[in-house]
Amino acid sequence: MTALPARHHFQMNQVEMLKTAANETAVNSQRFQVMRVARARVAGESGGTPFGNHRCESPWWSNLRQRLKYGIRAMFDGPSTQMRRRVATVGAVVASLGIAACRPTPITRNGPAQERIVSRTYPVPLKDLRARILDRYPAARAGSDAFRVLDMTEQPPPGFPSDWLVAYRDSGAFLTPYIDLPDSARAHDLVLRDATLDKYWTSEYETTAGPVRFQCALVIHFTPRSAAETEVQVFEIVPTVWVGEHWVAMAKEGIGPAKVHDIRFVEPTVRDRRAVLDFIDSALR
């Protein structure tokens, strides 16, 4: 086949060339838009970026940026995402711990009627009575849970100043009459105490589940009524109960919930103070 001469070729004027170029640009733009939407759909179905190129064609930082953007949005705006469920669960646990911490286990004192002063008078001079108590106490320790824990010392205990009781907690001001005495009136007294402050026994306090552990120190106070007669008063120092363990919403270190000892200050017992006087009775037999 022989080509036609150039004079027979179709010639476009300048206006027609501009129209053709514009049409071609519009067609290419439309084609690019269709391809962009199709790629976005494929990326969404395959876990890639929601918009733009397919994930295998986009840079890693673009993918990370999109995931962070829409992941954070989903955390707060999503109707039922796993993260929202976790946050709700943690919040419910913390709230429950806070409510539980505000509801301490009730405790009651189950014993004789409370007495502010527990005392007895013995027909023995102060010096002889004190010596008899010191001599007999070691043998009496085996027969009492409290005495087994408590060591007998001078008053004040070795290494303590004369005003060592001033800073102690005194629930109900039961110890105040003793603290108000001059040092000379307390010079011959004896103290029963656990130096570790970590040993307990059962006494008058209990919960619905049963007896709770109890701890205190005791002072044996001597008052001479005559040359042959001595009154003995017994005071408890910082009576405390260990109810058990309980959860708190925030530990003292500030790092979240924690399980701690439920330890409370209580009024003195009558039973343990009388037990000291019973021991003195037996020491004089």
C-alpha positions, 0 to 999 in steps of 0.5 A: 500500500502506498501512503498518501502524499502529505498534502492529503493528511488531516491538518488541525488548526491551533484551536482544534489542537488545544481542544484535543489536549484539554480533552486528553488531560481531562481523561487522564485526570478521571483515569487517575481518580478511578485508580486512586479510589480503587487502590484505597479500597484494596489498601483498606481491605488488606490492612494498609493505609486508609487513603493513598497508595497501597501499603506496599507502595507507601513509605513505612513512616506514612503507614505508621502515621496513619495507623497512629492517627486512626488507632488513637481515634478508634480508642476514643471514638470507636463504639466497642473496641478492645482498648475501650473495654480494657480501660473500662475494666481497669476503671471499674477495678480501681473504683471497686478498690476505692469503695472497698477501702472506704468500708473497713471490716467492723470490729467489736470488743467482746469482754468485760465492761470497759474500765479506765483504771484496773488496779489491786492493792496488796499487803506487801511493801513496794520493794518486796512486791516489785522484787517478787514480780521480777523473780516470778515472771520468767516462769509465768511466760509459758502459761500466757500467749501475751507474756510469751511475747512480752519482755519485762524491763525497767520503766522507761525501757533501756535506751528510752528517755523519761518522756517516751510515752508522750508521743504515743497514740492514746485512743480514749485517753486511757493512758493520760493519767499515767503520763501526767504523773511526775517522773518520781512517781514512776521511778519503780514501775515496770514495762512489758513490751515486745521490742520488735512490735511485730508479735500478736496474740488474741484478746477481746477484739473480733470480727464476724469471722472470729478473733483478730490479732492484738498487740500492746505494751503494758505498764505496771505502776506501783503506788505505796499506800503505806509502809506495808501496802502497795497499790498496783495499776496496769496501763496499756500502751498503744493497743492495736489490732491487726484485722487482716489484709485489704486492698487500697486504690493507691499504694504509698509508693504511688504506683497503683493498687496494693494489698496492705495490713489493716491495722487499727488503734483501739481502746485498751482491753480489760482482760489483759490488764487483769491478767497482769494482776492475776499473775501478781496474785499467783506470784505472792502465793 
